[in-house]
């Protein structure tokens, strides 16, 4: 691993400035930008062709169809993207045709809005990925409500042009997907490396004795959750046909190597509290902080170099920082005044850091060496790590019960949209309904915390977007307006999952300009749009209190799932002969369980005070889970590579502890014997203690969540 020395040249200095701001890098360099630009280019192509053939009015209607189809255009393998976009756009056509047939009947439109909105909420039961399907039903429906009144024949012609634009866009998007597939895979892998670098930045704070350790654990858990989310997105692209070409093999292999690196970094944390409490180890901690930060910079450099080269390189490995740390660890371990437990922690931490460093270097080798990539994959079945998307309606059947959070969300969304339609009608209907309903559709989410955050971002984004769009509509020629329509769509699509405030600026500009281009004779003052936004946001906020599903209701299930995943992981981690695939699958499942609970905690933090039951206990449980995972990963490392550590576990000790952990985590502390499996000290003893703390933390959380 490189030390912070030895870089020269203007380009390197500029790159270092970028790397000093990981958040800026994440915001403006990545697949989301490329995806947003490609979406805008596809919509612009549809717009240009259809305007030339159908005239300006018809071309703008086709453009709305292209915008509706583009909602589901996110990076994915060709077959997965084709199925998602076609399914979503067919749902959009059903929704828009239904609302067109009801045109002229206010009561019929209100009921239609409610039925379509309920269905849109229900399809989110397919999974998190299906949110785009939901939006493809809602947003085009709202666009159609903004069209001027027309008879049935004209409405069906409008629907046909809308469909033409959407299917035309899908054809362009799928063609582009085939052309840029290799670039998409590199971008996806690059973003995974960047999240790993961010994790290193977070845990580097363990070297700061003055920083509260719970705060450091919290930052590490949040970043681990972000890495888990990025890896879930990457698996679809990188693990599909991984041996189709050498480059695809190298990129697919990096997922396993990256997780091995994360595993080693987690193992290092097992003795961190003891080292932080020992004044004699403070210099070693300082060296560790420098090593982590240098490693983060190197991985960030690798992530950028991957965008430019098929076989990227990290900066030259000077090893100085690592060698300095090892010398300091040896010096501390040799001191006579050091106690045995601290000495063991120093020696073990230095050894685990060496393993972590080697795995970071292995990332570069895997990206450059075909043989190394093949060896990294080995006998592992990569398809087992992918989560297939299910479209069959039977998947939604379990959600058709009142206790289902999906059913409750669909009901809230339906009632909120119907209320929005009624309010808009009372305000005069024309020019109001589409904007009020659009605000409700994009703001309202299944969780109160997400809705509140999106409400605030939407209000600020709408204010900025309306000011810009109003100026464009008032003073710019039509050609410039069409250009701004494409730019605002790129902005929306680029930042929809990165920064909703920026995305809402683009969304407001897209909607305002698009609605103006469809009906140039209608001019909505900026204050009217802002008032409509406030009304829509208020309705979405109020209906979040109707039949809500607070996080404390679902989180205990996530906590029990966490214990089950911890038990499953322990059952393979402490088996020295466990297949690599089983170990990686167990590790993936535990990481995702921790990430799910971390996301739940974040959402609970945005809920009303009286609904935050057990938030502090949940935080304690997440920290306990992190400590347990660190001890388990450390025990596995020590078991497989003990070196000359006299405290390293033997296979027999590991097997007894494995059985003990499975019984404890699977049945609960009170249901298993209190007898220790062996009368010895060392890493396995600390692992068992960590398991007991995790079980007690989970029980404390469940008790807190049940309090009325």
C-alpha positions as CSV (number, residue, x, y, z in Angstrom):
1,X,0.0,0.0,0.0
2,X,1.3,3.4,-1.0
3,X,2.4,6.0,1.5
4,X,1.5,9.7,1.0
5,X,4.6,10.5,-0.9
6,X,6.1,10.4,-4.3
7,X,3.5,11.8,-6.7
8,X,4.5,14.5,-9.2
9,X,3.1,16.3,-12.2
10,X,0.2,18.7,-12.8
11,X,-2.3,15.9,-13.7
12,X,-1.5,14.1,-10.5
13,X,-2.0,17.2,-8.4
14,X,-5.4,17.9,-10.0
15,X,-6.4,14.3,-9.4
16,X,-5.4,14.5,-5.8
17,X,-7.7,17.5,-5.4
18,X,-10.6,15.5,-6.7
19,X,-9.7,12.6,-4.5
20,X,-9.6,14.8,-1.4
21,X,-13.4,15.3,-1.9
22,X,-15.0,11.8,-2.0
23,X,-18.5,13.3,-1.9
24,X,-17.8,15.6,-4.9
25,X,-16.4,12.6,-6.8
26,X,-19.4,10.5,-6.0
27,X,-21.8,13.2,-7.1
28,X,-20.3,14.2,-10.4
29,X,-18.3,11.1,-11.6
30,X,-20.1,7.9,-12.1
31,X,-22.5,5.8,-14.1
32,X,-25.5,8.0,-13.1
33,X,-24.1,10.9,-15.1
34,X,-23.5,8.7,-18.2
35,X,-27.0,7.2,-17.8
36,X,-28.6,10.6,-17.5
37,X,-26.9,11.9,-20.6
38,X,-27.8,8.8,-22.6
39,X,-31.5,9.1,-21.5
40,X,-31.6,12.7,-22.6
41,X,-30.0,11.9,-25.9
42,X,-32.5,9.1,-26.5
43,X,-35.5,11.3,-25.7
44,X,-34.0,14.1,-27.8
45,X,-33.6,11.7,-30.8
46,X,-37.3,10.6,-30.5
47,X,-38.3,14.3,-30.2
48,X,-36.4,15.4,-33.3
49,X,-37.6,12.5,-35.5
50,X,-41.3,12.8,-34.5
51,X,-41.3,16.6,-34.8
52,X,-40.0,16.2,-38.3
53,X,-42.7,13.6,-39.2
54,X,-45.7,14.6,-37.1
55,X,-45.2,18.3,-36.6
56,X,-44.3,20.1,-33.4
57,X,-47.5,19.3,-31.4
58,X,-47.4,15.6,-32.3
59,X,-43.6,15.4,-31.7
60,X,-44.0,16.8,-28.2
61,X,-46.7,14.2,-27.4
62,X,-44.3,11.5,-28.6
63,X,-41.6,13.1,-26.4
64,X,-43.9,12.6,-23.4
65,X,-44.1,8.9,-24.3
66,X,-40.3,8.8,-24.5
67,X,-40.0,10.4,-21.1
68,X,-42.5,7.9,-19.7
69,X,-40.5,5.0,-21.0
70,X,-37.2,6.4,-19.8
71,X,-38.3,6.3,-16.2
72,X,-37.2,2.6,-16.0
73,X,-34.0,3.1,-18.0
74,X,-31.3,2.3,-15.5
75,X,-28.1,0.3,-16.1
76,X,-28.8,-3.5,-16.3
77,X,-28.0,-6.4,-18.6
78,X,-29.8,-6.1,-21.9
79,X,-32.4,-8.8,-21.2
80,X,-33.2,-7.4,-17.7
81,X,-33.5,-3.9,-19.0
82,X,-35.7,-4.9,-22.0
83,X,-38.1,-6.7,-19.7
84,X,-38.3,-4.0,-17.2
85,X,-38.8,-1.2,-19.7
86,X,-41.4,-3.0,-21.7
87,X,-43.3,-4.1,-18.6
88,X,-43.2,-0.6,-17.2
89,X,-44.3,1.1,-20.4
90,X,-47.1,-1.3,-20.9
91,X,-48.3,-0.5,-17.4
92,X,-48.0,3.2,-18.4
93,X,-50.1,2.7,-21.5
94,X,-52.8,0.9,-19.4
95,X,-52.8,3.8,-16.9
96,X,-52.9,6.6,-19.6
97,X,-55.5,4.8,-21.7
98,X,-57.7,4.4,-18.7
99,X,-57.5,8.0,-17.7
100,X,-58.1,9.1,-21.3
101,X,-61.3,7.1,-21.5
102,X,-62.5,8.8,-18.3
103,X,-61.8,12.3,-19.6
104,X,-64.8,14.6,-19.2
105,X,-66.2,12.9,-16.1
106,X,-64.7,14.5,-12.9
107,X,-66.0,11.7,-10.7
108,X,-64.8,9.1,-13.1
109,X,-61.3,10.7,-13.3
110,X,-61.1,10.8,-9.5
111,X,-62.0,7.2,-9.2
112,X,-59.6,6.3,-12.0
113,X,-56.8,8.2,-10.3
114,X,-57.4,6.2,-7.1
115,X,-57.5,2.8,-8.9
116,X,-54.3,3.5,-10.9
117,X,-52.5,4.9,-7.9
118,X,-53.4,1.9,-5.8
119,X,-52.1,-0.4,-8.5
120,X,-48.9,1.7,-8.7
121,X,-48.4,1.4,-5.0
122,X,-49.0,-2.3,-5.0
123,X,-46.4,-3.1,-7.7
124,X,-43.7,-1.9,-5.3
125,X,-44.3,-5.3,-3.6
126,X,-42.1,-6.9,-6.4
127,X,-39.1,-5.3,-4.7
128,X,-37.2,-2.1,-4.4
129,X,-36.3,-2.2,-8.1
130,X,-40.0,-2.0,-9.0
131,X,-40.3,1.6,-7.8
132,X,-39.6,2.7,-11.4
133,X,-42.6,0.6,-12.5
134,X,-44.8,2.5,-10.0
135,X,-43.6,5.8,-11.3
136,X,-44.2,4.7,-14.9
137,X,-47.9,4.4,-14.0
138,X,-48.2,7.6,-12.1
139,X,-46.1,10.2,-14.0
140,X,-47.5,9.5,-17.5
141,X,-51.0,9.5,-16.1
142,X,-50.4,12.9,-14.7
143,X,-49.0,14.1,-18.0
144,X,-52.1,12.9,-19.8
145,X,-54.3,14.8,-17.3
146,X,-52.4,17.9,-18.4
147,X,-53.5,17.6,-22.0
148,X,-56.2,20.0,-23.3
149,X,-59.8,18.5,-23.5
150,X,-60.4,16.3,-26.6
151,X,-63.0,13.9,-27.9
152,X,-62.5,10.1,-27.8
153,X,-61.1,9.8,-31.3
154,X,-58.5,12.5,-30.6
155,X,-57.7,11.0,-27.3
156,X,-57.0,7.6,-28.8
157,X,-54.8,9.2,-31.5
158,X,-52.9,11.0,-28.8
159,X,-52.5,7.7,-27.0
160,X,-51.1,6.1,-30.2
161,X,-48.6,8.9,-30.6
162,X,-47.6,8.6,-26.9
163,X,-47.1,4.9,-27.4
164,X,-45.0,5.5,-30.6
165,X,-42.7,7.8,-28.7
166,X,-42.3,5.3,-25.8
167,X,-41.6,2.3,-27.9
168,X,-39.2,4.3,-30.1
169,X,-37.3,5.3,-27.1
170,X,-37.1,1.7,-25.8
171,X,-35.6,0.6,-29.1
172,X,-33.0,3.4,-28.9
173,X,-32.2,2.6,-25.3
174,X,-31.7,-1.1,-25.9
175,X,-29.5,-0.4,-28.9
176,X,-27.4,1.9,-26.8
177,X,-27.2,-0.7,-24.0
178,X,-25.6,-3.1,-26.3
179,X,-23.1,-0.5,-27.5
180,X,-22.1,0.8,-24.0
181,X,-22.3,-2.5,-22.1
182,X,-18.5,-2.7,-21.5
183,X,-18.4,0.9,-20.3
184,X,-21.3,0.3,-18.0
185,X,-19.5,-2.7,-16.4
186,X,-16.3,-0.7,-15.8
187,X,-18.3,2.2,-14.3
188,X,-20.2,-0.2,-12.0
189,X,-16.9,-1.8,-10.8
190,X,-15.4,1.7,-10.4
191,X,-18.2,2.8,-8.1
192,X,-17.8,-0.3,-6.0
193,X,-14.1,0.5,-5.4
194,X,-15.1,4.1,-4.6
195,X,-17.5,2.9,-1.9
196,X,-14.8,0.6,-0.4
197,X,-12.4,3.7,-0.3
198,X,-15.2,5.6,1.5
199,X,-15.3,2.8,4.0
200,X,-11.6,3.1,4.6
201,X,-12.0,6.8,5.2
202,X,-14.7,6.1,7.8
203,X,-12.8,3.5,9.8
204,X,-9.6,5.5,9.7
205,X,-11.1,7.5,12.5
206,X,-10.4,4.5,14.8
207,X,-7.0,6.1,15.1
208,X,-8.4,9.2,16.8
209,X,-8.7,8.4,20.5
210,X,-10.7,11.6,21.2
211,X,-13.5,10.5,18.8
212,X,-16.3,8.5,20.4
213,X,-16.0,4.9,19.3
214,X,-19.8,4.5,18.9
215,X,-19.7,7.4,16.4
216,X,-17.0,5.6,14.4
217,X,-18.9,2.4,14.4
218,X,-22.0,4.3,13.2
219,X,-20.1,5.9,10.3
220,X,-18.6,2.6,9.4
221,X,-22.0,0.8,9.4
222,X,-23.6,3.5,7.2
223,X,-20.8,3.3,4.7
224,X,-20.9,-0.5,4.8
225,X,-24.6,-0.3,4.0
226,X,-23.8,2.1,1.0
227,X,-21.2,-0.4,-0.2
228,X,-23.8,-3.3,0.1
229,X,-26.3,-1.3,-1.9
230,X,-23.7,-0.6,-4.6
231,X,-22.7,-4.3,-4.7
232,X,-26.3,-5.4,-5.1
233,X,-26.6,-3.1,-8.2
234,X,-23.3,-4.3,-9.5
235,X,-24.0,-8.0,-9.4
236,X,-26.7,-7.8,-12.1
237,X,-24.2,-6.3,-14.5
238,X,-20.9,-8.0,-13.5
239,X,-22.1,-11.5,-12.7
240,X,-24.1,-12.0,-15.9
241,X,-22.1,-14.3,-18.3
242,X,-18.9,-13.5,-16.4
243,X,-16.7,-15.7,-18.6
244,X,-18.0,-14.3,-21.9
245,X,-14.7,-12.3,-22.3
246,X,-11.5,-11.9,-20.3
247,X,-12.5,-8.4,-19.3
248,X,-15.8,-9.5,-18.0
249,X,-14.1,-12.3,-16.0
250,X,-11.7,-9.8,-14.4
251,X,-14.5,-7.4,-13.5
252,X,-16.7,-10.2,-12.1
253,X,-13.8,-11.5,-10.0
254,X,-13.3,-8.2,-8.3
255,X,-16.6,-8.5,-6.4
256,X,-15.3,-11.5,-4.5
257,X,-11.9,-9.9,-4.0
258,X,-13.5,-6.7,-2.8
259,X,-15.6,-8.6,-0.3
260,X,-12.5,-10.5,0.9
261,X,-10.8,-7.1,1.4
262,X,-13.8,-5.8,3.4
263,X,-13.7,-9.0,5.5
264,X,-10.1,-8.5,6.4
265,X,-10.7,-4.8,7.2
266,X,-13.6,-5.8,9.5
267,X,-11.4,-8.4,11.2
268,X,-8.8,-5.7,12.1
269,X,-11.5,-4.0,14.2
270,X,-11.8,-6.9,16.6
271,X,-9.1,-5.6,18.9
272,X,-9.6,-1.9,18.3
273,X,-11.3,-1.0,21.6
274,X,-8.4,-2.6,23.5
275,X,-5.8,-0.7,21.5
276,X,-7.6,2.6,21.8
277,X,-7.6,2.1,25.6
278,X,-3.9,1.4,25.8
279,X,-1.8,4.6,25.8
280,X,1.3,2.5,24.8
281,X,-0.4,1.7,21.4
282,X,-1.3,5.3,20.4
283,X,1.6,5.7,17.9
284,X,0.6,2.4,16.3
285,X,-3.0,3.8,16.0
286,X,-1.6,6.9,14.3
287,X,0.3,4.8,11.8
288,X,-2.9,2.8,11.2
289,X,-4.9,6.0,10.4
290,X,-2.3,7.0,7.8
291,X,-2.3,3.5,6.3
292,X,-6.1,3.5,6.0
293,X,-6.1,7.0,4.4
294,X,-3.3,6.1,2.0
295,X,-5.2,2.9,1.0
296,X,-8.4,4.9,0.5
297,X,-6.6,7.3,-1.9
298,X,-5.0,4.4,-3.8
299,X,-8.4,2.6,-4.3
300,X,-10.0,5.9,-5.4
301,X,-7.2,6.3,-7.9
302,X,-7.8,2.7,-9.1
303,X,-11.5,3.5,-9.5
304,X,-10.7,6.4,-11.8
305,X,-8.0,4.7,-13.7
306,X,-10.5,1.9,-14.5
307,X,-12.6,4.4,-16.4
308,X,-9.7,5.2,-18.7
309,X,-7.9,1.8,-19.0
310,X,-9.1,-1.8,-19.3
311,X,-6.2,-2.8,-17.1
312,X,-5.8,0.0,-14.5
313,X,-3.0,0.5,-12.1
314,X,-2.8,1.8,-8.5
315,X,0.0,4.3,-7.7
316,X,3.4,2.7,-7.0
317,X,3.4,0.6,-3.9
318,X,6.1,2.1,-1.7
319,X,5.2,0.0,1.4
320,X,6.7,2.6,3.6
321,X,3.6,3.3,5.6
322,X,3.0,-0.5,6.1
323,X,6.6,-1.1,7.1
324,X,6.5,1.7,9.6
325,X,3.4,0.3,11.2
326,X,4.9,-3.2,11.4
327,X,8.0,-1.8,13.0
328,X,6.0,0.1,15.6
329,X,3.9,-3.0,16.3
330,X,7.0,-5.0,16.9
331,X,8.5,-2.4,19.1
332,X,5.3,-2.2,21.3
333,X,5.0,-6.0,21.5
334,X,8.6,-6.2,22.7
335,X,8.1,-3.8,25.6
336,X,8.4,-5.5,29.1
337,X,5.7,-3.3,30.7
338,X,3.0,-4.3,28.2
339,X,0.4,-6.7,29.5
340,X,-0.2,-10.0,27.8
341,X,-3.6,-9.2,26.4
342,X,-2.5,-5.9,24.8
343,X,0.6,-7.6,23.4
344,X,-1.7,-10.2,21.8
345,X,-3.9,-7.5,20.4
346,X,-1.0,-5.6,18.9
347,X,0.5,-8.7,17.3
348,X,-2.8,-10.0,15.9
349,X,-3.8,-6.5,14.6
350,X,-0.5,-6.1,12.7
351,X,-0.9,-9.5,11.2
352,X,-4.5,-8.8,10.1
353,X,-3.5,-5.5,8.6
354,X,-0.9,-7.3,6.5
355,X,-3.6,-9.6,5.2
356,X,-5.9,-6.6,4.4
357,X,-3.1,-4.8,2.6
358,X,-2.3,-7.9,0.5
359,X,-6.0,-8.1,-0.5
360,X,-6.1,-4.5,-1.5
361,X,-3.1,-5.2,-3.8
362,X,-4.9,-8.2,-5.0
363,X,-7.7,-6.0,-6.4
364,X,-5.2,-4.4,-8.8
365,X,-3.8,-7.8,-9.8
366,X,-7.2,-9.2,-10.5
367,X,-8.0,-6.3,-12.8
368,X,-4.8,-6.8,-14.7
369,X,-4.1,-10.5,-14.7
370,X,-6.6,-13.0,-16.4
371,X,-5.1,-15.9,-14.5
372,X,-5.5,-14.1,-11.2
373,X,-9.1,-13.4,-12.1
374,X,-9.8,-17.0,-12.9
375,X,-8.2,-18.1,-9.7
376,X,-10.3,-15.5,-7.7
377,X,-13.6,-16.9,-9.1
378,X,-12.4,-20.6,-8.9
379,X,-15.3,-23.0,-8.5
380,X,-17.8,-20.4,-7.3
381,X,-21.1,-20.3,-9.2
382,X,-21.5,-16.5,-9.8
383,X,-25.2,-16.8,-10.7
384,X,-26.0,-17.8,-7.2
385,X,-25.2,-14.3,-6.0
386,X,-27.8,-12.6,-8.3
387,X,-31.3,-11.9,-7.2
388,X,-33.7,-12.5,-10.0
389,X,-36.6,-10.1,-10.7
390,X,-40.0,-11.7,-10.4
391,X,-42.9,-10.2,-12.4
392,X,-45.6,-12.8,-11.8
393,X,-48.7,-11.4,-10.1
394,X,-48.6,-14.2,-7.5
395,X,-45.6,-12.4,-6.0
396,X,-48.0,-9.7,-4.9
397,X,-50.6,-12.0,-3.3
398,X,-48.9,-12.0,0.2
399,X,-49.3,-8.2,0.1
400,X,-53.1,-8.2,-0.3
401,X,-53.7,-8.2,3.4
402,X,-54.3,-5.2,5.7
403,X,-51.2,-5.8,7.8
404,X,-48.9,-5.6,4.7
405,X,-46.8,-2.4,4.6
406,X,-47.1,-2.5,0.8
407,X,-50.9,-2.7,1.0
408,X,-51.0,0.2,3.4
409,X,-48.7,2.3,1.2
410,X,-50.9,1.6,-1.8
411,X,-54.0,2.6,0.1
412,X,-52.4,5.8,1.4
413,X,-51.1,6.7,-2.1
414,X,-54.5,6.1,-3.7
415,X,-56.3,8.2,-1.1
416,X,-53.7,11.0,-1.3
417,X,-53.9,11.1,-5.1
418,X,-57.7,11.2,-5.0
419,X,-57.6,14.0,-2.5
420,X,-55.2,15.8,-4.7
421,X,-57.5,15.5,-7.6
422,X,-60.5,16.8,-5.5
423,X,-58.4,19.8,-4.3
424,X,-57.2,20.6,-7.8
425,X,-60.8,20.5,-9.0
426,X,-62.0,22.8,-6.3
427,X,-59.2,25.2,-7.4
428,X,-60.4,25.3,-10.9
429,X,-59.0,22.0,-12.2
430,X,-57.3,23.3,-15.3
431,X,-53.6,23.9,-14.8
432,X,-53.7,22.8,-11.2
433,X,-54.4,19.0,-11.2
434,X,-51.4,17.9,-13.1
435,X,-48.9,19.7,-10.9
436,X,-50.6,18.9,-7.5
437,X,-50.8,15.2,-8.5
438,X,-47.2,15.2,-9.8
439,X,-45.9,16.5,-6.5
440,X,-47.9,13.9,-4.5
441,X,-46.7,11.1,-6.9
442,X,-43.0,11.9,-6.6
443,X,-42.9,12.9,-2.9
444,X,-45.0,10.2,-1.3
445,X,-43.1,7.0,-0.3
446,X,-43.9,4.0,1.9
447,X,-41.9,5.4,4.8
448,X,-42.7,8.6,6.7
449,X,-39.0,9.5,7.0
450,X,-38.4,9.2,3.2
451,X,-41.5,11.2,2.4
452,X,-40.5,14.0,4.8
453,X,-37.1,14.2,3.3
454,X,-38.4,14.2,-0.3
455,X,-41.0,16.8,0.6
456,X,-38.3,19.2,1.8
457,X,-36.1,18.5,-1.2
458,X,-39.1,18.8,-3.6
459,X,-40.1,22.2,-2.3
460,X,-36.6,23.6,-2.6
461,X,-36.0,21.9,-6.0
462,X,-39.4,23.2,-7.3
463,X,-38.6,26.7,-6.3
464,X,-35.3,26.7,-8.1
465,X,-36.6,24.7,-11.1
466,X,-39.7,27.0,-11.5
467,X,-37.6,30.1,-11.5
468,X,-35.3,28.7,-14.2
469,X,-38.0,27.2,-16.3
470,X,-40.2,30.3,-16.1
471,X,-37.4,32.4,-17.5
472,X,-36.8,29.9,-20.3
473,X,-40.4,29.7,-21.2
474,X,-40.9,33.5,-21.1
475,X,-37.8,34.6,-23.0
476,X,-36.2,31.7,-24.9
477,X,-37.1,30.7,-28.4
478,X,-38.7,27.3,-29.0
479,X,-35.5,25.6,-30.0
480,X,-33.8,26.6,-26.8
481,X,-36.8,25.4,-24.8
482,X,-36.5,21.9,-26.4
483,X,-32.8,21.9,-25.6
484,X,-33.5,22.8,-21.9
485,X,-36.1,20.0,-21.9
486,X,-33.4,17.5,-22.8
487,X,-30.9,19.1,-20.3
488,X,-33.4,19.0,-17.4
489,X,-34.3,15.4,-18.2
490,X,-30.6,14.5,-18.0
491,X,-30.3,16.3,-14.7
492,X,-33.4,14.5,-13.3
493,X,-32.3,11.0,-14.4
494,X,-28.7,11.5,-13.3
495,X,-29.5,12.5,-9.8
496,X,-32.8,10.7,-9.0
497,X,-30.9,8.2,-6.8
498,X,-28.0,10.3,-5.8
499,X,-29.4,13.7,-4.7
500,X,-33.2,14.2,-4.9
501,X,-32.9,17.9,-4.4
502,X,-30.9,18.3,-7.6
503,X,-33.2,15.8,-9.3
504,X,-36.3,17.7,-8.3
505,X,-34.8,20.9,-9.9
506,X,-34.5,19.0,-13.2
507,X,-37.9,17.3,-12.7
508,X,-39.6,20.7,-12.2
509,X,-37.9,22.1,-15.3
510,X,-38.8,19.0,-17.4
511,X,-42.5,19.1,-16.3
512,X,-43.0,22.9,-16.7
513,X,-41.3,23.1,-20.1
514,X,-43.0,19.9,-21.4
515,X,-46.4,21.0,-20.3
516,X,-45.8,24.4,-21.9
517,X,-44.6,22.9,-25.2
518,X,-47.7,20.7,-25.3
519,X,-50.1,23.6,-24.7
520,X,-48.1,26.8,-25.5
521,X,-51.3,29.0,-25.1
522,X,-51.5,28.2,-21.3
523,X,-49.1,30.1,-19.1
524,X,-48.9,29.2,-15.4
525,X,-47.4,31.9,-13.2
526,X,-44.5,30.7,-11.1
527,X,-46.5,31.5,-7.9
528,X,-49.2,29.2,-9.1
529,X,-46.8,26.4,-9.5
530,X,-45.2,27.0,-6.2
531,X,-48.6,27.1,-4.5
532,X,-49.5,23.8,-6.2
533,X,-46.3,22.2,-5.0
534,X,-47.0,23.3,-1.4
535,X,-50.5,21.9,-1.7
536,X,-49.3,18.5,-3.1
537,X,-46.5,18.3,-0.5
538,X,-48.9,19.0,2.3
539,X,-51.4,16.3,1.1
540,X,-48.6,13.8,0.8
541,X,-47.4,14.7,4.3
542,X,-50.8,14.5,5.9
543,X,-51.7,11.2,4.3
544,X,-48.5,9.6,5.7
545,X,-50.3,9.7,9.1
546,X,-53.2,7.6,7.7
547,X,-52.8,3.9,8.4
548,X,-49.0,4.2,8.8
549,X,-46.5,1.4,9.1
550,X,-43.8,2.8,11.5
551,X,-40.3,1.3,11.5
552,X,-40.6,-0.2,15.0
553,X,-43.3,-2.6,13.6
554,X,-41.0,-4.1,10.9
555,X,-37.6,-3.6,12.5
556,X,-37.9,-6.5,15.0
557,X,-38.4,-8.9,12.1
558,X,-35.2,-7.4,10.6
559,X,-33.5,-7.9,14.0
560,X,-34.5,-11.6,14.1
561,X,-33.3,-11.9,10.5
562,X,-29.9,-10.5,11.6
563,X,-29.5,-13.1,14.3
564,X,-30.4,-15.9,11.8
565,X,-27.9,-14.5,9.3
566,X,-25.2,-14.3,12.0
567,X,-25.9,-18.0,12.9
568,X,-25.7,-19.0,9.3
569,X,-22.4,-17.1,8.8
570,X,-20.9,-18.6,11.9
571,X,-21.8,-22.1,10.8
572,X,-19.5,-21.7,7.7
573,X,-16.9,-19.2,8.9
574,X,-15.5,-21.5,11.6
575,X,-15.4,-24.6,9.3
576,X,-12.0,-24.7,7.8
577,X,-13.2,-27.0,5.1
578,X,-16.3,-24.9,4.2
579,X,-16.6,-24.3,0.4
580,X,-15.6,-20.8,-0.7
581,X,-19.1,-20.3,-2.2
582,X,-20.9,-21.1,1.1
583,X,-18.6,-18.7,3.0
584,X,-19.1,-15.8,0.5
585,X,-22.8,-16.4,0.4
586,X,-23.0,-16.4,4.3
587,X,-20.9,-13.2,4.4
588,X,-23.1,-11.5,1.8
589,X,-26.3,-12.3,3.6
590,X,-24.9,-11.0,6.9
591,X,-23.7,-7.7,5.3
592,X,-27.1,-7.2,3.7
593,X,-28.9,-8.0,6.9
594,X,-26.8,-5.3,8.7
595,X,-27.5,-2.9,5.8
596,X,-31.2,-3.5,6.0
597,X,-31.3,-2.7,9.7
598,X,-29.1,0.3,9.2
599,X,-31.5,1.7,6.6
600,X,-34.4,1.0,9.0
601,X,-32.6,3.0,11.7
602,X,-32.0,5.9,9.3
603,X,-35.7,5.9,8.3
604,X,-36.8,5.7,12.0
605,X,-34.7,8.8,12.7
606,X,-36.9,10.8,10.4
607,X,-40.2,9.7,12.0
608,X,-42.2,11.6,14.7
609,X,-40.7,11.4,18.1
610,X,-43.4,9.2,19.5
611,X,-42.8,6.6,16.8
612,X,-39.1,6.3,17.4
613,X,-39.4,3.3,19.7
614,X,-36.1,1.7,20.4
615,X,-33.9,3.9,18.2
616,X,-31.1,4.0,20.7
617,X,-31.4,0.2,21.3
618,X,-31.3,-0.4,17.6
619,X,-28.1,1.6,17.3
620,X,-26.6,-0.5,20.1
621,X,-27.6,-3.7,18.3
622,X,-26.0,-2.5,15.1
623,X,-22.7,-1.8,16.9
624,X,-23.0,-5.2,18.6
625,X,-23.5,-6.9,15.2
626,X,-20.4,-5.1,13.9
627,X,-18.3,-6.2,16.8
628,X,-19.5,-9.8,16.4
629,X,-18.7,-9.7,12.7
630,X,-15.2,-8.4,13.4
631,X,-14.5,-11.2,15.9
632,X,-15.9,-13.8,13.6
633,X,-13.9,-12.6,10.6
634,X,-10.8,-12.4,12.9
635,X,-11.3,-15.9,14.2
636,X,-11.6,-17.2,10.6
637,X,-8.4,-15.4,9.6
638,X,-6.5,-16.8,12.6
639,X,-7.9,-20.2,12.0
640,X,-6.7,-20.3,8.4
641,X,-3.5,-18.4,8.8
642,X,-2.4,-18.6,12.4
643,X,1.3,-17.6,11.8
644,X,3.2,-18.1,15.1
645,X,0.4,-16.8,17.3
646,X,0.1,-19.1,20.4
647,X,-3.5,-17.7,20.9
648,X,-4.7,-18.8,17.5
649,X,-7.6,-21.2,17.6
650,X,-7.3,-24.9,16.7
651,X,-9.8,-26.6,14.4
652,X,-11.2,-28.6,17.4
653,X,-11.8,-25.4,19.4
654,X,-13.3,-23.7,16.4
655,X,-15.8,-26.6,15.9
656,X,-16.9,-26.5,19.5
657,X,-17.4,-22.8,19.3
658,X,-19.2,-23.1,16.0
659,X,-21.8,-25.5,17.5
660,X,-22.2,-23.3,20.5
661,X,-22.8,-20.2,18.4
662,X,-25.3,-21.9,16.2
663,X,-27.3,-23.0,19.3
664,X,-27.1,-19.6,20.9
665,X,-27.9,-17.4,17.9
666,X,-30.6,-19.8,16.6
667,X,-32.6,-20.3,19.8
668,X,-31.7,-17.4,22.0
669,X,-29.4,-17.2,25.0
670,X,-31.9,-18.6,27.5
671,X,-32.7,-21.7,25.4
672,X,-29.1,-23.0,25.3
673,X,-26.9,-24.3,28.0
674,X,-24.8,-21.7,29.8
675,X,-21.8,-23.9,29.8
676,X,-18.8,-22.7,27.8
677,X,-17.7,-25.2,25.1
678,X,-14.1,-25.1,26.3
679,X,-12.2,-23.6,29.2
680,X,-9.7,-21.4,27.3
681,X,-9.0,-17.7,26.5
682,X,-8.3,-16.1,23.2
683,X,-10.1,-14.9,20.1
684,X,-12.8,-17.6,20.4
685,X,-13.6,-16.6,23.9
686,X,-14.1,-12.9,22.8
687,X,-16.2,-14.1,19.9
688,X,-18.6,-16.0,22.2
689,X,-18.8,-12.9,24.4
690,X,-19.6,-10.8,21.4
691,X,-22.3,-13.2,20.4
692,X,-23.9,-12.9,23.8
693,X,-23.8,-9.1,23.6
694,X,-25.5,-9.2,20.2
695,X,-28.3,-11.5,21.5
696,X,-28.9,-9.3,24.5
697,X,-28.8,-6.2,22.3
698,X,-31.4,-7.7,20.0
699,X,-33.6,-8.6,23.0
700,X,-33.3,-5.2,24.4
701,X,-34.3,-3.7,21.1
702,X,-37.4,-5.9,20.8
703,X,-38.5,-5.0,24.3
704,X,-38.1,-1.3,23.5
705,X,-40.0,-1.6,20.2
706,X,-42.9,-3.3,22.0
707,X,-43.3,-0.5,24.6
708,X,-46.5,1.4,24.0
